[in-house]
Amino acid sequence: MTDKTLLRVLHGEAVWPPPVWLMRQAGRYLPEFRALRAQADFITRCMTPDIATEITLQPIRRYAMDGAILFSDILILPWAMGQSLRFVEGVGPVLEPIRTAADLDRLRPERVAEATAPVMETLRRLRRSFDTPETPGLLGAARPGATTLIGFAGSPFTVACYMVEGGGSKEFAEVRRMAYAEPALFDRLIELLSEATATMLCDQIAAGAEAVMLFDSWAGLLPPSQFARHVIAPTRRIVDEIRRRHPGVPIVGFPRLGGLLVGRYAHGTGIDAMALDTAADLSLAAALVPETVALQGNLDPLCLLAGGESLVAEAQAIRDSMRGRPHVFNLGHGVLPQTPPEHVGQLVDAVRQI
Ligand code: 1CP
């Protein structure tokens, strides 16, 4: 077995105090991240191993997080398949929307491996940094051999949301309309994304990722029937393919705002761990999912931003409520850019304090 507490929990062991890492732990709230931001645009940062490695390491050096998530984005997959993508300051991602069979036919999934080769190089470098003790100082506060490297992708439905809509949205009405009005076309898109996602995650594992996470940020927009078809079924196919090629590598699912459907999600997909959003009640969710499934979450990112006594109280209440169950401490969504970096240090200390 391993000394990495995060990996042990993802394999179903209850560890006390729980391991901790945060979604968007590498980001704009860190001055050292903002300093690198000026050097290159977002896609270049993701595709340059020197920069992506450095950005991934920044929060590990400061806070010795138990998990390091690769610095990349869920939209790198459609970009790698040839869909045009830009990140516009103050707007977010902008893509050339996919609306017809002809648009879909232009995607080139066979190009993904070559286009994402720099991402795989970043993972190889990160894994070396975490597991090679002879690089003192590189990791700052972190102990060699203690940090778990996490790869990730968006889930097919959430990636399809951005591909069809052409960017972010509150409602993603266009993609939900397409799912009902043109089910054959939408199923084709989901199927193509499922295969490409499974292949890319297997490549990430081969390059050094020790666990992988599937972000389904918009799963909560769907009613149960559509959730079963476009969230659970494709996730199951991805899980099966990863298990076939890399048995024993834990898979974390994050069906954000899935509400009561998290139970069906855990049973239906076969994931090893379930990340829960801020609105989820951890104890209720624990009753809905199999006992072997680890839970991850779910402090409100605004509580972290606010800091102070309520930060320590809320964090320790979440931690204590999961004692005896496999639990990974995390937020319910990503760190907000306005978060004071010292609050992140206080949170990690509070989770680790016995
Ligand atoms: O420089 C910048 O400010 C760019 C902002 C940024 C960052 C830091 C984007 C654009 N992506 C990322 C990194 C990122 N995205 C990571 C890296 C690792 C980490 O967590 O530290 C991860 C895991 C993601 C995943 C991601 N991207 C999700 C799923 C999680 C979530 O937040 O719900 C989603 C929905 C995206 C799309 C995306 N990429 C970027 C933005 C601003 C968005 C959201 C667009 C929107 O819907 O408004």
Boltz pocket constraint, residues with backbone or C-beta under 6 A from the ligand:
constraints:
  - pocket:
      binder: B
      contacts: [[A, 22], [A, 23], [A, 24], [A, 25], [A, 26], [A, 27], [A, 28], [A, 37], [A, 42], [A, 69], [A, 70], [A, 71], [A, 72], [A, 73], [A, 74], [A, 75], [A, 87], [A, 91], [A, 92], [A, 93], [A, 152], [A, 167], [A, 168], [A, 169], [A, 215], [A, 217], [A, 334]]
      max_distance: 6.0
